[in-house]
Amino acid sequence: MSDKSTNLVSEENKPARRKFFIGAGATVGAVAVASQTSIGKAVIQEIGSTVKGKDDGYQLTAHIRKYYETTML
């Protein structure tokens, strides 16, 4: 492939990348604004209460104990 054809391929991809990053930036901005509304805060609180488990932090379970036993030298 010559430099000229490589350059054309590279320039053809630029608009698609720009559109992607512009769209991603707009989406992030919209989510940030939506999270500050009363509905957004309620959704975040609901997700937080659902996701939070029994205890935060490290828990030694049977699976982890078995892993440690198999990795001992």
N, C-alpha and C positions, 0 to 999 in steps of 0.2 A: 504494500500500500504506500502510495507516495505521500509526501507532506501535505500536498494540496488536498487530497481526498480525506486525509485525517483531520485537517483543519475544517473542512466542510461538515464532517460528521460531528465534530466538537461544537461547532456553532449551531447546528440543528438542535442539539440537546439543551442549549441554554434557555430558550423560552419555556420549555417544559419544566426545567428545574426552578426557574423563577416563579412560574405559576404555582408550583408545589409549595415553595417557601412562603409566598404571599398568602396562599390558602391556609397553610399551617399557622402562620402568624395571626391571621384573622380569626381562626378557630380558637386559638389560645386566648386571644383578647376577649372573644365572646364568652368563653367559659369563665374567665376571670371576672367579668362584669356580672354574669349570671350568678356566680357564687356569692356575690355580695347582696343579692336581693333576698327578701324574706323567704321566698320559696326555695331558693338555692341554699340558704342556711339551714332550712328544715331538712332538705335532702342530705346535706353533708352530715347533719347530726344523726339522721336515721341510718346512714351508711356507717358512721362511726360506731354507733351502738350495736349494729349488727356484726361488724367485723371484729370488734374487740372480743377477745377470747377470755378464758378463765383467768389466767395470770399472764402478765407481760413478762417477757424475759426467757431465759434458758430453762428448759425442763428436761431432765434426764428420763427418757422413756425407755421401754424395753428395746425398741428398735435402735436407738442410739447406743444403749449399753452393749447390744450385740455387735454393732459396728466397732466400738472401742475394743471389744474382746478380739475381733478378727484382725485388728491392725496392730496388736501388740507384737513386739519383736521377740 
